[in-house]
Amino acid sequence: MNQQTQYTKNQCIYDILQALPIRFDDFIYNLVHCHSYKTILYLWINTLYTKGKTPEDAIQLIYRVSF
């Protein structure tokens, strides 16, 4: 079974955000208000999910690039 099928898109995004030093509520608030960093981060997460990356792989890539 493909690991991507074990997660829904929303659960995958939530798992990734929980591993980052960002409060989920703050992230969503800033995303809705079009803060550029949060928008870019969301687009990265979405792209990595679309490419079939696991949440663990996505977290590692995001940490390498941004933190």
Secondary structure, 3 states (H helix, E strand, C coil): CCHHHHCCHHHHHHHHHHHCCCCHHHHHHHHHCCCHHHHHHHHHHHHHHHCCCCHHHHHHHHHHHHC
